[in-house]
């Protein structure tokens, strides 16, 4: 037996004709003649988004220095992951240090997603040691190895340097499966992914030789 029903959308009722049928409009997305393509996006975090300065060995003790990427006008940016490398030209480098600095930073660095809708969202706060960078990236030492040996890279740029290579995967934060979903910087919005330096990191190379970060993902382009 059939029953009469009523469809509601929020506070609206759709129009029906005299035979009790709903009106339909055929449409496509994207519009006919347009196609959405995903283009590989690789971008280092640069000082004030200048596109040039990737070296984070700067003095942020008085004025916070910001390395970031930001949204564009013509396409969305989906960031799947961010890789960080921190190193020093020394034979000893531990997780409780920052690079090979003897001790942790005073203020620490921050990784922040700045959303036009939600404001500042801290992904990593008080990043004052190699371990805190490790914690932010949701990584664990391999069994049977010490924490240093599990992550350390040797002779990256010279025979004497050592360091850590950390990868922050946004899939670890619930953005779909690995390398498919990610943090979205919406087009035409003031949105940024920012690494903030809040200490003087202009150390000698035996304490800190390298610190940089690169974002990987894709941008959606309509053609």
C-alpha positions in Angstrom: 0.0 0.0 0.0 1.4 3.4 -1.0 1.6 6.3 1.4 1.6 10.0 0.9 4.9 11.7 2.2 6.5 15.1 2.4 10.1 15.8 1.8 11.7 18.6 3.8 15.1 20.2 3.5 15.8 22.3 6.5 12.8 24.7 6.5 12.1 24.3 2.8 9.7 22.1 0.9 10.5 21.2 -2.7 8.1 22.1 -5.5 5.8 19.4 -6.8 3.6 19.4 -9.9 -0.1 18.6 -10.0 0.7 14.9 -10.3 2.7 14.9 -7.1 6.1 14.6 -8.8 9.2 16.5 -7.9 10.8 18.8 -10.4 14.4 17.9 -11.4 17.2 19.8 -13.0 20.0 17.9 -14.6 23.4 19.4 -13.8 27.0 18.4 -13.7 30.0 19.2 -11.6 32.3 20.5 -12.7 30.3 22.4 -15.4 30.3 20.9 -18.9 33.6 21.7 -20.6 35.6 22.0 -17.4 37.7 19.3 -15.7 39.3 19.3 -12.3 42.9 18.0 -12.3 45.2 17.2 -9.4 48.7 18.6 -10.1 51.7 17.7 -7.9 52.5 20.4 -5.4 56.0 20.6 -3.8 56.8 23.7 -1.9 59.5 24.5 0.8 58.5 26.7 3.7 60.3 30.0 3.1 60.8 33.1 5.1 57.8 35.3 4.7 56.8 33.1 1.8 59.5 34.7 -0.4 60.0 31.5 -2.3 63.8 31.7 -1.8 64.9 31.5 1.9 64.6 28.0 3.1 67.4 28.1 5.8 65.7 28.4 9.2 68.9 29.3 11.0 67.6 32.8 11.8 67.2 35.0 14.9 63.6 34.9 16.1 64.3 35.8 19.7 63.2 39.5 19.4 60.9 39.3 16.4 59.3 35.9 15.6 60.4 34.8 12.1 57.8 32.9 10.0 58.5 30.3 7.3 55.3 29.4 5.5 53.2 28.6 2.5 49.8 30.2 2.0 46.6 29.7 -0.1 46.4 30.8 -3.7 43.7 32.6 -5.6 43.2 30.1 -8.4 43.3 26.7 -6.8 43.0 24.7 -3.6 46.2 23.3 -2.1 46.0 19.9 -0.4 49.1 19.2 1.8 49.6 15.5 2.4 52.8 15.7 4.3 55.7 18.0 5.5 59.2 16.8 5.8 61.7 18.4 8.2 65.4 18.0 8.4 67.6 19.1 11.3 71.3 18.4 11.4 74.7 19.5 12.8 78.3 18.8 11.8 79.2 16.8 14.9 79.7 13.2 16.0 77.1 13.4 18.8 73.5 14.4 18.3 70.7 13.3 20.7 67.0 13.6 20.8 66.9 15.7 23.9 68.9 18.4 22.1 67.8 20.7 19.3 70.2 19.8 16.5 73.3 19.3 18.6 72.8 22.3 20.9 73.6 21.5 24.5 70.1 21.6 25.9 66.7 22.6 24.6 65.6 25.9 23.2 64.2 28.6 25.5 61.0 29.4 23.7 60.8 26.7 21.0 59.4 26.7 17.5 55.7 26.3 16.5 53.9 24.7 13.5 50.6 26.5 13.0 47.7 26.1 10.6 46.0 29.5 10.3 42.4 29.2 9.1 40.2 32.0 8.0 37.3 30.2 9.7 38.9 28.6 12.8 41.8 30.9 13.6 45.1 29.5 14.8 45.4 25.7 15.2 48.6 24.5 16.7 50.0 21.3 15.2 53.2 21.6 17.1 53.8 23.9 20.1 57.0 24.4 22.1 59.2 22.5 19.6 62.3 22.9 21.6 64.1 19.6 20.9 64.6 16.9 18.3 62.3 14.8 20.4 59.4 17.3 20.2 59.8 17.4 16.4 59.7 13.6 16.6 56.6 13.6 18.8 54.7 16.0 16.4 55.4 13.7 13.5 53.9 10.7 15.4 57.0 8.5 14.8 58.4 5.8 17.1 61.9 4.2 17.4 62.4 0.8 15.8 62.6 -2.1 18.2 66.1 -3.2 19.0 67.7 0.2 18.4 68.3 3.2 20.6 66.1 6.2 19.9 69.0 8.0 18.3 70.1 5.2 15.9 66.5 4.6 14.8 66.2 8.0 13.2 69.7 9.4 12.7 71.1 10.2 9.2 74.8 10.4 8.8 77.0 12.1 6.2 74.1 14.0 4.6 76.1 17.0 3.4 79.6 16.2 4.7 81.6 13.4 6.3 81.0 14.8 9.8 77.3 15.8 9.8 74.5 13.9 11.5 70.8 14.7 11.8 67.2 13.7 11.8 64.7 13.5 9.0 61.1 13.6 10.2 57.9 13.3 8.1 54.6 14.8 9.3 51.8 12.9 7.6 48.4 14.5 7.8 46.8 11.1 7.4 48.0 10.5 11.1 45.5 13.3 12.0 42.6 11.6 10.3 42.8 13.1 6.8 41.8 10.0 4.8 44.4 7.4 3.8 48.1 7.9 3.5 49.2 10.5 0.9 45.6 10.9 -0.4 43.9 13.3 1.9 45.5 16.3 3.6 45.3 19.7 5.1 43.5 22.0 2.7 44.5 25.6 2.0 41.3 27.0 0.4 41.6 29.3 -2.6 40.7 32.9 -2.2 41.1 32.5 1.6 43.8 33.8 3.9 45.1 30.4 5.1 48.7 29.5 5.9 50.9 26.7 7.2 53.5 28.4 9.3 56.7 27.3 11.1 57.5 30.0 13.6 61.1 30.6 14.9 61.0 32.1 18.4 64.7 31.7 19.4 68.0 32.8 18.0 69.0 29.8 15.8 72.1 31.3 14.3 74.4 28.7 15.9 77.7 27.4 14.6 77.5 24.4 12.3 78.7 22.0 15.0 75.5 22.8 16.9 73.1 23.5 14.1 74.0 23.2 10.4 70.6 22.7 8.8 66.9 23.2 9.6 64.3 23.3 6.9 60.9 22.0 5.9 59.1 21.1 2.6 55.4 20.5 2.0 54.2 17.8 -0.4 50.7 17.3 -1.9 48.7 18.5 -4.8 46.7 21.4 -6.1 43.3 21.2 -7.8 43.2 23.0 -11.2 40.1 23.5 -13.3 40.7 23.4 -17.0 
